[in-house]
């Protein structure tokens, strides 16, 4: 489960970044909550991917955050 912990930590860092708009941080926080939940691993990963995908093309996302979000997506997709 260390992979999920690493991804959750990355999401936590993004959620705490105040340069990221609130709606994007909310979606990232929801994804982190799903990953930290007690559901089956595949369900958690799929739910997190769905939530993050919904904000990945947001034009208000700062470039540094977009790069980190893509990195998180890549890690999640490698687990699915």
C-alpha positions, -999 to 999 in steps of 0.1 A, spaced: 0 0 0 30 23 0 21 34 -36 -13 47 -25 3 64 5 28 82 -18 0 93 -41 -21 104 -11 8 125 2 12 141 -33 -25 150 -33 -22 164 2 6 187 -9 -16 199 -38 -46 204 -15 -25 226 8 -12 248 -21 -31 280 -18 -21 291 -54 -45 264 -67 -82 275 -71 -106 262 -44 -127 241 -68 -96 222 -80 -84 217 -44 -118 204 -35 -117 177 -62 -82 168 -52 -92 166 -16 -121 143 -25 -98 121 -45 -74 119 -15 -103 110 8 -113 82 -16 -78 69 -17 -75 69 21 -108 51 25 -115 15 33 -128 4 0 -112 -22 -23 -80 -9 -39 -93 -9 -75 -125 10 -64 -104 36 -47 -81 41 -76 -109 43 -102 -128 68 -81 -97 90 -76 -90 89 -114 -125 99 -122 -124 128 -97 -90 141 -109 -99 137 -146 -128 160 -141 -105 189 -132 -73 180 -152 -82 203 -181 -94 233 -159 -80 265 -175 -76 281 -141 -51 255 -129 -15 269 -125 11 252 -147 31 238 -118 -1 222 -104 -11 208 -138 23 190 -140 18 175 -106 -18 164 -113 -6 147 -145 21 129 -124 -6 117 -99 -28 106 -128 0 86 -143 7 69 -110 -29 61 -105 -33 47 -140 -3 25 -135 -21 9 -105 -54 3 -123 
